[in-house]
Amino acid sequence: MTNHPDGKTMDCIAFSKYGSPDVLKKTSVSYPHGFDAQSNVVIKVHASAINPVDKALLNGDLKMVRPVAEFPHVISYDVSGVIAEADAGGSFEVGQAVFARLFGTADDGKKTPWYRGAMAEYCVANVANVVVKPSNLTFEEAASIPLVGMTALQALNAANLKQGDSVFISGGAGGVGTMAIQLAKHLFKAGLVVTTASAGEKADLCEALGADVVLDYKSKNFEEIYVEDKFDVCFDTTNESLSMANVVKEGGRIVSIAGMPTLEEIRRIGGTAWILKLFLKRREKRKEYKAAKKHSADWNYLFLSPSQADLTTLAELLDSGTIKPVLDGIWKFHSEDENAGWKGAFTRSFSGRAKGKCVVTFEQ
Ligand SMILES: NC(=O)c1ccc[n+]([C@@H]2O[C@H](COP(=O)([O-])OP(=O)(O)OC[C@H]3O[C@@H](n4cnc5c(N)ncnc54)[C@H](OP(=O)(O)O)[C@@H]3O)[C@@H](O)[C@H]2O)c1
């Protein structure tokens, strides 16, 4: 990372080598500079959210697909904040409140050269990934949305979920699950939404979000319950596609975002390394696809793609109160406390036990 011409720096949470969460440190890096000012903005970050993909990136699992361009690498890609430097293209104005998912590319496929994450006082975002923040949301709520909201929306669209359909969503209390339940019920108008969650407050949350049936996955086996009444659509957020093949209707669709991706989907998002062929199978070779086919159903793996249109749809749904953010908690960027500070947010999110999203606020 070259130094800013005026020596300006900013604080961030970053890692200088792949490893466990212990390699994450609060450090100082150069303030954004040298990016394409025509199509990028600088956002003064107010809040940033954590996702399982951050853990995968940190421990090196994505090295072959999305290698870190340069160390130290700022972590987290969900952000909300205020435009500090507008783009020369005129899409945004200084002072506008926005939210975004940072991608290495815009949705036109154009690469953003200044690619870092959002857990920093400032970040750079391609305008194609940025949308005005719904005014009824706090910055913390807005930061919780982009990755999980767009993933759920894209998955349910890919599954061709239609009004009146029955849908089974695994992992209802997770970041993606909480969005998927709300979208399935209130946007797609599914006739029946069934989900899995631990009993107690997680099950109660899923019901409040719109699930018609919540199965305690620790004591009940959905394969044994839905032997006759099968589902038009199954959305797999927990790597249970093989079991879902037994509860999907003939002609139904299973869409998975969990477990190993297919070679085709990795290629679609830009993974070009030849070595990927050794690790990843084509869709037709996958046992999940074969299991679904045996029941005359379809199976696909989906990776989130950049889409300003999808984030705009989510902003409208949030603005109208059709869907709501679900936060597990808010932690403080400016605190080093193991529990209340930024470290606590990563510990909680990476535990895989969160109820909705773990968000770090930059407010003092
Ligand atoms: N392909 C993509 O583009 C994409 C995008 C986003 C996410 N993902 C993947 O999708 C998965 C879910 O992401 P997320 O952000 O929703 O994760 P998350 O927020 O970390 O999920 C945590 C929640 O999942 C629940 N859970 C875990 N195992 C479960 C099971 N077998 N049945 C029911 N609930 C279960 C946990 O509840 P308990 O504590 O009760 O177990 C917890 O509430 C991750 O593997 C992530 O990597 C992929």
Ligand as a Chemical Component Dictionary entry (heavy atoms), coordinates in Angstrom:
data_LIG
# 
_chem_comp.id                   LIG 
_chem_comp.type                 NON-POLYMER 
_chem_comp.pdbx_formal_charge   0 
_chem_comp.three_letter_code    LIG 
# 
loop_
_chem_comp_atom.comp_id 
_chem_comp_atom.atom_id 
_chem_comp_atom.alt_atom_id 
_chem_comp_atom.type_symbol 
_chem_comp_atom.charge 
_chem_comp_atom.model_Cartn_x 
_chem_comp_atom.model_Cartn_y 
_chem_comp_atom.model_Cartn_z 
_chem_comp_atom.pdbx_ordinal 
LIG N1  N1  N 0  -22.626 -18.466 -1.390 1  
LIG C1  C1  C 0  -22.753 -17.217 -0.932 2  
LIG O1  O1  O 0  -22.691 -16.237 -1.692 3  
LIG C2  C2  C 0  -23.000 -17.011 0.538  4  
LIG C3  C3  C 0  -23.449 -15.774 1.005  5  
LIG C4  C4  C 0  -23.727 -15.639 2.355  6  
LIG C5  C5  C 0  -23.531 -16.711 3.226  7  
LIG N2  N2  N 1  -23.060 -17.875 2.737  8  
LIG C6  C6  C 0  -22.893 -19.046 3.622  9  
LIG O2  O2  O 0  -24.168 -19.373 4.143  10 
LIG C7  C7  C 0  -24.054 -19.888 5.448  11 
LIG C8  C8  C 0  -24.970 -19.096 6.380  12 
LIG O3  O3  O 0  -24.509 -17.770 6.463  13 
LIG P1  P1  P 0  -25.078 -16.798 7.604  14 
LIG O4  O4  O 0  -24.468 -15.469 7.385  15 
LIG O5  O5  O -1 -26.558 -16.902 7.684  16 
LIG O6  O6  O 0  -24.442 -17.510 8.894  17 
LIG P2  P2  P 0  -24.598 -17.130 10.421 18 
LIG O7  O7  O 0  -25.366 -15.863 10.557 19 
LIG O8  O8  O 0  -23.262 -17.205 11.044 20 
LIG O9  O9  O 0  -25.501 -18.345 10.978 21 
LIG C9  C9  C 0  -25.536 -18.553 12.337 22 
LIG C10 C10 C 0  -26.875 -19.173 12.733 23 
LIG O10 O10 O 0  -27.073 -20.421 12.053 24 
LIG C11 C11 C 0  -27.713 -21.325 12.972 25 
LIG N3  N3  N 0  -27.407 -22.704 12.568 26 
LIG C12 C12 C 0  -26.199 -23.281 12.435 27 
LIG N4  N4  N 0  -26.316 -24.557 12.015 28 
LIG C13 C13 C 0  -27.647 -24.781 11.872 29 
LIG C14 C14 C 0  -28.421 -25.903 11.460 30 
LIG N5  N5  N 0  -27.849 -27.065 11.092 31 
LIG N6  N6  N 0  -29.752 -25.762 11.412 32 
LIG C15 C15 C 0  -30.356 -24.615 11.760 33 
LIG N7  N7  N 0  -29.682 -23.505 12.180 34 
LIG C16 C16 C 0  -28.348 -23.602 12.225 35 
LIG C17 C17 C 0  -27.117 -20.949 14.314 36 
LIG O11 O11 O 0  -28.025 -21.293 15.328 37 
LIG P3  P3  P 0  -27.594 -22.272 16.536 38 
LIG O12 O12 O 0  -26.618 -21.510 17.360 39 
LIG O13 O13 O 0  -28.887 -22.557 17.201 40 
LIG O14 O14 O 0  -26.984 -23.491 15.898 41 
LIG C18 C18 C 0  -26.979 -19.424 14.205 42 
LIG O15 O15 O 0  -28.132 -18.763 14.688 43 
LIG C19 C19 C 0  -22.566 -19.809 5.800  44 
LIG O16 O16 O 0  -21.988 -21.062 5.522  45 
LIG C20 C20 C 0  -22.017 -18.784 4.816  46 
LIG O17 O17 O 0  -20.646 -18.990 4.532  47 
LIG C21 C21 C 0  -22.781 -18.058 1.413  48 
# 
loop_
_chem_comp_bond.comp_id 
_chem_comp_bond.atom_id_1 
_chem_comp_bond.atom_id_2 
_chem_comp_bond.value_order 
_chem_comp_bond.pdbx_ordinal 
LIG N1  C1  SING 1  
LIG C1  O1  DOUB 2  
LIG C1  C2  SING 3  
LIG C2  C3  SING 4  
LIG C2  C21 DOUB 5  
LIG C3  C4  DOUB 6  
LIG C4  C5  SING 7  
LIG C5  N2  DOUB 8  
LIG N2  C6  SING 9  
LIG N2  C21 SING 10 
LIG C6  O2  SING 11 
LIG C6  C20 SING 12 
LIG O2  C7  SING 13 
LIG C7  C8  SING 14 
LIG C7  C19 SING 15 
LIG C8  O3  SING 16 
LIG O3  P1  SING 17 
LIG P1  O4  DOUB 18 
LIG P1  O5  SING 19 
LIG P1  O6  SING 20 
LIG O6  P2  SING 21 
LIG P2  O7  DOUB 22 
LIG P2  O8  SING 23 
LIG P2  O9  SING 24 
LIG O9  C9  SING 25 
LIG C9  C10 SING 26 
LIG C10 O10 SING 27 
LIG C10 C18 SING 28 
LIG O10 C11 SING 29 
LIG C11 N3  SING 30 
LIG C11 C17 SING 31 
LIG N3  C12 SING 32 
LIG N3  C16 SING 33 
LIG C12 N4  DOUB 34 
LIG N4  C13 SING 35 
LIG C13 C14 SING 36 
LIG C13 C16 DOUB 37 
LIG C14 N5  SING 38 
LIG C14 N6  DOUB 39 
LIG N6  C15 SING 40 
LIG C15 N7  DOUB 41 
LIG N7  C16 SING 42 
LIG C17 O11 SING 43 
LIG C17 C18 SING 44 
LIG O11 P3  SING 45 
LIG P3  O12 DOUB 46 
LIG P3  O13 SING 47 
LIG P3  O14 SING 48 
LIG C18 O15 SING 49 
LIG C19 O16 SING 50 
LIG C19 C20 SING 51 
LIG C20 O17 SING 52 
# 
